[in-house]
Amino acid sequence: MASLKTTYMGIELETPLVVAASSISSFLERIQSAEQAGAGLLVIRSLFEEQIQLDALRLEESLSVGSESFAEATTYFPNIEHGGADEHLMWIEKTRAGTKLPLVASLNAVSPGAWTKYAKQLESTGVDGLELNIYAVAADPEVSGAQLEKTLFKIVESVVGEVKIPVSVKMSPFYTSVANVAAELDKRGVKGLVLFNRFLQPDIDPGTESLKQEMVYSSPEELKLPLRWVALLYGRVKADLALNTGVHSGTDAAKAFLAGAQIVQIASALLENGIPYLSTMLRELEGWMDEHGYENLQEVRGKMSQKKIEDPFGFERAQYVKLLMSQK
Ligand SMILES: Cc1cc2nc3c(=O)[nH]c(=O)nc-3n(C[C@H](O)[C@H](O)[C@H](O)COP(=O)(O)O)c2cc1C
């Protein structure tokens, strides 16, 4: 039977299937179910910048009795179920006590600020690593890509300087040069690159002429985007590559490791099929490795990366031209 043991950012994992930041980490039963099913690590849902602002507003409110600011402010953040940062930190401590799984905390960082101290507080809960979730839509026409990247690097530098645990960045796929941003993050001491953050796309309901903000799970088709970028970056950055988005089966995970992923992160497949489905995925991956004669993940990793395959342009433009020209 093939061994699935691996490491991620220097953390020892029993398996390379990792629970992505999601509502799975909001319930101890789900976390323990993931542990039983054989997850290698759990990423805890993000502490959002808005939650930190919420705590600051609460403090302001408690200092100025009679003010309406807090009640008003909470309506600005209708999507926050878990209250402020303090509740979040307490929940992580409870999670730490309730599972033996390695844990990574996630911080949603959009702008540099005093809140970087929360990176330190997350570290003090006993987590093994910290993931930075840079979830922001670059919608301001006055702000250039270069400016956005400068902000990103500033955030990363301040957080990496603040904590001793390894830091990863959950990247957006929408940079003009994903490879360059990855390399720049690598230079700044990031130990993991999570490819990619999945931006929720609001829909429009033509009946009510209103915005539809619903959580739509990923599909296996979405795997191709991170697969390409993992294959392109493998061997070109020191940081471990975590493939995220669209992993729905053990064979999807096999593709990720062939491309060069160190681990895969999964949310949708577990929320759709139930957490124990993770053990089915693990069995499928093991079965595939046995069938192909692999004893461990090192033998698989990166075999289909751009660096190693015979057609290095397969992941770039050449394939595109060939395919389009061959269509009747
Ligand atoms: C219900 C739900 C909650 C999520 N919460 C977070 C979060 O707090 N932080 C984060 O970085 N990503 C969050 N995500 C995104 C997932 O971590 C993951 O990046 C995304 O779902 C793509 O992976 P998948 O294809 O396996 O679902 C959430 C996803 C879902 C479905």
The ligand as a Tripos MOL2 file, in Angstrom:
@<TRIPOS>MOLECULE
LIG
   31    33     1     0     0
SMALL
NO_CHARGES

@<TRIPOS>ATOM
      1 C1        -19.0200   27.5330    3.0160 C.3       1 LIG1
      2 C2        -17.6530   28.0160    2.6350 C.ar      1 LIG1
      3 C3        -16.9610   28.8650    3.4960 C.ar      1 LIG1
      4 C4        -15.6940   29.3350    3.1410 C.ar      1 LIG1
      5 N1        -15.0070   30.1420    4.0060 N.ar      1 LIG1
      6 C5        -13.7390   30.5410    3.6840 C.ar      1 LIG1
      7 C6        -12.9740   31.3160    4.5810 C.ar      1 LIG1
      8 O1        -13.3900   31.6590    5.6850 O.2       1 LIG1
      9 N2        -11.7230   31.6780    4.1840 N.ar      1 LIG1
     10 C7        -11.1830   31.3220    2.9750 C.ar      1 LIG1
     11 O2        -10.0270   31.6650    2.6930 O.2       1 LIG1
     12 N3        -11.8940   30.5630    2.1180 N.ar      1 LIG1
     13 C8        -13.1410   30.1690    2.4340 C.ar      1 LIG1
     14 N4        -13.8490   29.3920    1.5570 N.ar      1 LIG1
     15 C9        -13.2290   29.0080    0.2790 C.3       1 LIG1
     16 C10       -12.5710   27.6260    0.3800 C.3       1 LIG1
     17 O3        -11.5240   27.6220    1.3230 O.3       1 LIG1
     18 C11       -11.9790   27.2050   -0.9790 C.3       1 LIG1
     19 O4        -10.9500   28.1100   -1.3320 O.3       1 LIG1
     20 C12       -12.9920   27.1930   -2.1010 C.3       1 LIG1
     21 O5        -14.2380   26.6640   -1.6980 O.3       1 LIG1
     22 C13       -12.4580   26.3510   -3.2820 C.3       1 LIG1
     23 O6        -12.2120   25.0080   -2.8930 O.3       1 LIG1
     24 P1        -13.2530   23.8360   -3.2780 P.3       1 LIG1
     25 O7        -13.3070   23.7820   -4.7530 O.co2     1 LIG1
     26 O8        -12.6930   22.5860   -2.6890 O.co2     1 LIG1
     27 O9        -14.5540   24.2310   -2.6810 O.co2     1 LIG1
     28 C14       -15.1190   28.9310    1.8970 C.ar      1 LIG1
     29 C15       -15.8240   28.0650    1.0550 C.ar      1 LIG1
     30 C16       -17.0760   27.6070    1.4030 C.ar      1 LIG1
     31 C17       -17.7840   26.6600    0.4640 C.3       1 LIG1
@<TRIPOS>BOND
     1     1     2 1
     2     2     3 ar
     3     2    30 ar
     4     3     4 ar
     5     4     5 ar
     6     4    28 ar
     7     5     6 ar
     8     6     7 ar
     9     6    13 1
    10     7     8 2
    11     7     9 ar
    12     9    10 ar
    13    10    11 2
    14    10    12 ar
    15    12    13 ar
    16    13    14 ar
    17    14    15 1
    18    14    28 ar
    19    15    16 1
    20    16    17 1
    21    16    18 1
    22    18    19 1
    23    18    20 1
    24    20    21 1
    25    20    22 1
    26    22    23 1
    27    23    24 1
    28    24    25 2
    29    24    26 1
    30    24    27 1
    31    28    29 ar
    32    29    30 ar
    33    30    31 1
@<TRIPOS>SUBSTRUCTURE
     1 LIG1         1 GROUP 0 **** ****
